[in-house]
Amino acid sequence: MLKAENLSFQIGDNLLIDNVSLTLLPGEFTMVLGPNGAGKSTLLKLLTGTETPRQGQVWYGDQLLRSIPLSTLARQKAVLSQLLSLPFDLSVAEVVMMGRYPYFDLNPTSLDKQIADDCLETVGMFSFKTRAFASLSGGEKQKVHLARVLAQLYRQAEDRSVKYLFLDEPISALDIHYQHQILSLVRELASQNIIVFVIVHDINLALQYAQKVILIDKGRIYGMGSANEVLTETAIEAVFKLRPYFITHPETGRRVMIC
Ligand SMILES: Nc1ncnc2c1ncn2[C@@H]1O[C@H](COP(=O)(O)OP(=O)(O)OP(=O)(O)O)[C@@H](O)[C@H]1O
């Protein structure tokens, strides 16, 4: 379980996160939505320890996040941020291998190499293995970074520990085929004792995939619960200042939003 209690975070006079409390459970695919500048990425940074809250605490299981050694945390938690570029000139294989750094000292083992290859294969990027990362398109870079975090959380058969996966707009550069492929994959991961926290902008994808939705507005939680409970006409109009209409998917019966 991940628990955040009364988190607040401020830069100058700007209160970016205002008294946010939440609980995330393994097996639950949580999607986070909200307008630009609402505080979603800032909340992710507080939940991952990249930023320290001015007030409040984050717990991973029964441990305070700030008390967990970084070497332990690196095997439990993986983060995909919005920034896709890298300051170094690395190959695709080297970028994915970064996900295995917490597991070897100087040189990757054959198992690390196999895991990295498998993860590249999973995201459809194995044939790009020797390419320079900098030469990839935005969507290709996003898939390689996804392979990196998959490699980081790769679970050996005997490993039953809870893991934590945070993705900040992981599908923003992907075509519709890969958007669905990656979200299906992430949903599958969530079912494997992984706490999954994914920021997205697409309300219909949230209606289709999320088991839990957190709607953020002005640094606060506007609503939290199932997608159908949270993504209502009233909430969307209040938060996004846009009147939505819902229709019913002809095959699945799922709510679909049109504007
Ligand atoms: N270092 C900083 N200094 C000042 N303001 C900041 C800083 N970092 C973030 N902010 C502000 O905090 C607010 C929340 O930013 P955040 O990146 O969390 O929003 P977001 O909900 O992820 O937005 P988006 O959907 O556009 O990615 C924004 O108004 C942003 O400009």
The ligand as a Gaussian input file, in Angstrom:
#p B3LYP/6-31G(d) Opt

LIG

0 1
 N        9.960000      24.970000     -10.177000
 C        8.803000      25.630000     -10.261000
 N        8.721000      26.955000      -9.985000
 C        7.550000      27.617000     -10.046000
 N        6.371000      27.043000     -10.391000
 C        6.401000      25.738000     -10.674000
 C        7.600000      24.956000     -10.630000
 N        7.298000      23.686000     -10.967000
 C        5.969000      23.670000     -11.240000
 N        5.435000      24.904000     -11.066000
 C        4.033000      25.282000     -11.266000
 O        3.240000      24.413000     -10.507000
 C        1.991000      24.169000     -11.162000
 C        1.767000      22.678000     -11.236000
 O        2.724000      22.114000     -12.136000
 P        2.641000      20.594000     -12.565000
 O        3.780000      20.342000     -13.501000
 O        2.551000      19.761000     -11.359000
 O        1.240000      20.559000     -13.348000
 P        0.564000      19.381000     -14.172000
 O       -0.807000      19.173000     -13.600000
 O        1.456000      18.196000     -14.225000
 O        0.429000      20.075000     -15.601000
 P        0.501000      19.516000     -17.126000
 O       -0.781000      18.799000     -17.397000
 O        0.579000      20.795000     -17.909000
 O        1.732000      18.670000     -17.255000
 C        2.083000      24.862000     -12.508000
 O        1.400000      26.085000     -12.451000
 C        3.573000      25.089000     -12.695000
 O        3.842000      26.232000     -13.491000

